[in-house]
Amino acid sequence: MIKLTFLGTGTSQGVPVIACDCEVCRSTDTRDKRLRTSALLEIDGKVLLIDAGPDFRQQLLRAEVKQLNAILLTHEHKDHTAGLDDVRAFNHITGRPIDIYAEARALDALKKEYNYVFAEHTYPGSPKMALHTIDERPFDVEGIRIEPVRVWHYRLPIFGFKIGRLAYITDAKTIDAAECEKLKNLDVMVLNAVRHGTHLSHFSLEEALTFITEMKPRRAYITHLSHRLEKHAELQSWLPQNVFLAYDGLVVESEHKPID
């Protein structure tokens, strides 16, 4: 089985938003408190992280994560990569660099953002990262088969990931027809939806629901939610029966087919 823990389910600003007094930001429902989007996958004794944004440290402490085998990055934006300095804790535990998988453009951005990690003469105690370039082809991490799914974040090509019968897609606005074939009839689909009405670089809730209807997953979970949607309880009450709002700390399970 695949165990997926939603570490964060908010947009790049999180919820509540700084200095905002809207109803959602003032909500006392813990499900309306959203750190930046990230997820933890536990498969066959291995632990993989999808994205490591600014709340990385807080998220892993809250979830009591003691093991981390690798990090998969959907893309290079700061709300998905800004916490990587804290991999130092796992470097200390394991005595080795943390493996990070992303496409070449995203890895180039890491080398610039974390130039002190990749300098010829590194400072003692600097994080250690082993970078692995991926493309549209499936790849293996610790014996786990990962299938990239190409999606478009406005004009930026980024990756979602499919593992077994689970797919995790965030920051998508459009998905080409060929990639949609990978997403049909899943057990679990995780998909982003930022607000009602159109958005330049993300699915709206209405677009996400239409896409879910077309792909026909058994269960779908909406993530990357902003404060411009209703509060969790209200919004969940009128969603389709197989569609759920993800929230920080939610755990779901899915079937996992091992590598042939």
C-alpha positions as CSV (number, residue, x, y, z in Angstrom):
1,M,0.0,0.0,0.0
2,I,0.9,3.6,-0.5
3,K,0.4,5.9,2.5
4,L,0.1,9.6,1.6
5,T,0.2,12.3,4.2
6,F,-0.7,15.8,3.2
7,L,1.9,18.0,5.0
8,G,0.6,21.2,3.5
9,T,-2.4,22.0,1.3
10,G,-2.3,25.8,0.9
11,T,-1.2,28.1,-1.9
12,S,2.1,30.0,-2.0
13,Q,0.9,32.3,0.7
14,G,-0.6,29.6,2.9
15,V,-3.8,30.1,4.9
16,P,-4.3,32.3,6.9
17,V,-2.7,35.0,4.7
18,I,-0.6,37.6,6.5
19,A,-2.7,40.6,7.5
20,C,-5.9,39.2,6.0
21,D,-9.2,39.4,8.1
22,C,-11.4,37.4,5.7
23,E,-13.7,34.7,7.1
24,V,-11.5,31.8,6.0
25,C,-8.3,33.4,7.5
26,R,-10.2,33.9,10.8
27,S,-11.6,30.4,10.9
28,T,-11.1,28.4,14.0
29,D,-11.4,25.1,12.1
30,T,-8.0,23.5,12.0
31,R,-8.7,22.2,8.5
32,D,-8.6,25.8,7.3
33,K,-5.0,26.3,8.6
34,R,-3.0,25.4,5.5
35,L,0.8,25.4,5.2
36,R,2.4,25.4,1.7
37,T,1.7,22.4,-0.5
38,S,3.7,19.3,0.2
39,A,3.1,15.5,0.6
40,L,4.8,12.5,2.2
41,L,4.7,9.1,0.6
42,E,5.4,5.9,2.5
43,I,5.9,2.8,0.3
44,D,7.4,-0.5,1.2
45,G,9.4,1.0,4.2
46,K,10.7,3.9,2.1
47,V,9.7,7.5,2.7
48,L,9.5,10.0,-0.2
49,L,8.7,13.7,0.0
50,I,7.0,15.7,-2.8
51,D,8.2,19.3,-2.6
52,A,10.0,21.1,0.3
53,G,8.6,24.6,0.6
54,P,9.1,27.3,3.3
55,D,7.3,25.2,5.9
56,F,9.4,22.1,5.4
57,R,10.9,22.1,8.9
58,Q,7.5,22.8,10.6
59,Q,5.8,20.1,8.6
60,L,8.3,17.4,9.2
61,L,8.4,18.1,13.0
62,R,4.6,18.1,13.1
63,A,4.3,14.8,11.3
64,E,7.2,13.4,13.4
65,V,9.1,12.3,10.3
66,K,12.3,10.4,11.3
67,Q,13.2,8.9,7.9
68,L,13.5,10.5,4.5
69,N,14.9,8.6,1.5
70,A,14.4,11.1,-1.3
71,I,12.7,14.3,-2.4
72,L,10.7,14.7,-5.6
73,L,10.3,18.3,-6.9
74,T,7.4,19.3,-9.1
75,H,9.2,22.5,-10.1
76,E,11.5,25.2,-8.8
77,H,9.2,27.9,-7.4
78,K,10.1,29.0,-3.9
79,D,6.9,27.7,-2.3
80,H,8.1,24.2,-3.4
81,T,11.8,24.5,-2.7
82,A,12.5,27.1,0.0
83,G,12.9,24.7,2.8
84,L,15.7,22.5,1.4
85,D,18.4,23.9,3.7
86,D,16.8,21.8,6.5
87,V,17.8,18.5,4.9
88,R,20.9,18.9,7.0
89,A,19.1,17.1,9.8
90,F,18.8,14.0,7.6
91,N,22.4,14.4,6.4
92,H,23.4,14.2,10.0
93,I,21.3,11.1,10.7
94,T,22.3,9.1,7.6
95,G,25.8,10.5,7.0
96,R,25.0,11.0,3.3
97,P,23.5,13.5,1.0
98,I,19.7,13.6,0.5
99,D,18.7,12.4,-3.0
100,I,16.7,15.1,-4.9
101,Y,14.9,14.3,-8.2
102,A,13.8,17.1,-10.6
103,E,14.1,18.1,-14.2
104,A,17.2,19.9,-15.4
105,R,15.8,23.4,-15.3
106,A,14.6,23.0,-11.7
107,L,18.0,21.6,-10.6
108,D,19.8,24.5,-12.2
109,A,17.6,26.8,-10.1
110,L,18.6,24.9,-7.0
111,K,22.3,25.4,-7.8
112,K,21.8,29.1,-7.9
113,E,19.5,29.4,-4.9
114,Y,21.7,27.1,-2.8
115,N,25.0,28.0,-4.3
116,Y,26.7,27.5,-0.9
117,V,25.7,23.8,-1.1
118,F,27.4,23.3,-4.4
119,A,30.5,25.5,-4.0
120,E,33.9,24.1,-4.5
121,H,34.7,24.8,-0.9
122,T,31.6,24.3,1.2
123,Y,31.1,25.7,4.7
124,P,31.1,23.1,7.5
125,G,27.6,22.0,8.3
126,S,26.2,23.0,4.9
127,P,23.4,20.7,3.6
128,K,24.4,17.9,1.3
129,M,22.2,17.2,-1.7
130,A,22.7,14.6,-4.5
131,L,20.9,15.9,-7.6
132,H,19.3,13.5,-10.1
133,T,17.9,14.7,-13.4
134,I,14.6,13.3,-14.5
135,D,12.6,13.8,-17.7
136,E,9.3,12.4,-19.0
137,R,10.5,8.8,-18.7
138,P,9.6,6.7,-15.6
139,F,12.4,6.3,-13.1
140,D,13.1,4.3,-9.9
141,V,13.7,5.6,-6.4
142,E,14.7,3.1,-3.8
143,G,13.1,0.4,-5.9
144,I,9.9,2.4,-6.3
145,R,8.7,3.2,-9.9
146,I,7.8,6.8,-10.4
147,E,6.0,8.0,-13.6
148,P,6.3,11.7,-14.3
149,V,3.2,13.4,-15.6
150,R,3.8,16.6,-17.6
151,V,1.5,19.4,-16.8
152,W,1.5,23.2,-17.5
153,H,1.7,25.9,-14.8
154,Y,0.7,28.7,-17.2
155,R,3.6,28.5,-19.7
156,L,6.0,26.7,-17.3
157,P,6.2,22.9,-17.9
158,I,6.3,21.1,-14.6
159,F,5.8,17.6,-13.3
160,G,3.2,15.7,-11.4
161,F,4.0,12.2,-10.3
162,K,2.2,8.8,-10.6
163,I,3.0,5.9,-8.3
164,G,0.9,2.8,-8.7
165,R,-2.7,3.9,-8.9
166,L,-2.1,7.2,-7.2
167,A,-1.3,10.5,-9.0
168,Y,-0.2,13.8,-7.3
169,I,-0.7,16.9,-9.4
170,T,-0.2,20.4,-8.2
171,D,0.1,23.9,-9.8
172,A,-1.5,22.7,-13.0
173,K,-3.5,24.9,-15.4
174,T,-3.6,22.6,-18.4
175,I,-2.7,19.0,-19.1
176,D,-2.2,17.7,-22.6
177,A,-4.3,14.8,-23.9
178,A,-1.5,12.3,-24.0
179,E,-0.7,12.9,-20.4
180,C,-4.3,12.6,-19.4
181,E,-4.2,9.0,-20.5
182,K,-1.9,8.3,-17.5
183,L,-4.5,9.7,-15.2
184,K,-7.6,7.8,-16.1
185,N,-9.4,5.5,-13.7
186,L,-7.0,5.9,-10.8
187,D,-7.6,4.8,-7.2
188,V,-6.5,8.2,-5.9
189,M,-6.0,11.5,-7.7
190,V,-4.6,14.6,-6.0
191,L,-5.3,17.8,-7.9
192,N,-4.8,21.5,-7.3
193,A,-7.7,24.0,-7.3
194,V,-6.9,27.6,-6.1
195,R,-10.2,29.4,-6.2
196,H,-13.6,29.8,-8.0
197,G,-13.4,31.4,-11.5
198,T,-10.5,31.3,-13.9
199,H,-6.9,31.7,-12.8
200,L,-3.8,32.3,-15.0
201,S,-1.7,29.4,-13.8
202,H,-3.8,27.1,-11.7
203,F,-7.0,25.1,-12.1
204,S,-10.1,26.8,-10.6
205,L,-12.3,24.6,-8.5
206,E,-14.8,24.3,-11.3
207,E,-12.0,23.2,-13.8
208,A,-10.6,20.7,-11.3
209,L,-14.1,19.1,-10.8
210,T,-14.6,18.9,-14.6
211,F,-11.2,17.2,-15.0
212,I,-11.9,14.8,-12.2
213,T,-15.2,13.8,-13.8
214,E,-13.4,13.2,-17.1
215,M,-10.6,11.1,-15.5
216,K,-13.0,9.1,-13.3
217,P,-10.7,8.3,-10.3
218,R,-12.3,6.3,-7.5
219,R,-11.4,9.1,-5.0
220,A,-10.0,12.6,-5.6
221,Y,-8.5,15.1,-3.2
222,I,-8.2,18.8,-3.8
223,T,-5.0,20.6,-2.6
224,H,-3.3,24.0,-3.1
225,L,-6.4,25.8,-1.8
226,S,-6.5,29.5,-1.2
227,H,-8.4,31.7,1.2
228,R,-10.6,32.7,-1.7
229,L,-12.6,29.5,-1.4
230,E,-15.2,28.8,1.3
231,K,-14.3,27.4,4.7
232,H,-13.6,23.7,4.6
233,A,-16.8,22.4,6.2
234,E,-19.1,24.5,3.9
235,L,-17.2,23.7,0.7
236,Q,-16.9,20.0,1.4
237,S,-20.7,19.8,2.0
238,W,-21.5,20.3,-1.7
239,L,-18.7,18.5,-3.4
240,P,-19.3,15.2,-5.3
241,Q,-19.4,12.1,-3.1
242,N,-15.9,10.9,-4.3
243,V,-14.2,14.3,-4.1
244,F,-12.6,15.5,-0.8
245,L,-10.9,18.7,0.3
246,A,-7.4,17.7,1.5
247,Y,-6.2,19.3,4.7
248,D,-2.9,19.4,6.6
249,G,-2.4,16.1,8.3
250,L,-4.9,14.1,6.3
251,V,-3.7,10.6,5.6
252,V,-5.0,8.5,2.7
253,E,-4.0,5.1,1.3
254,S,-3.9,3.6,-2.2
255,E,-2.9,0.4,-3.9
256,H,0.7,0.0,-4.9
257,K,1.8,-2.3,-7.7
258,P,5.5,-3.2,-7.4
259,I,7.9,-3.0,-10.3
260,D,7.6,-6.0,-12.6
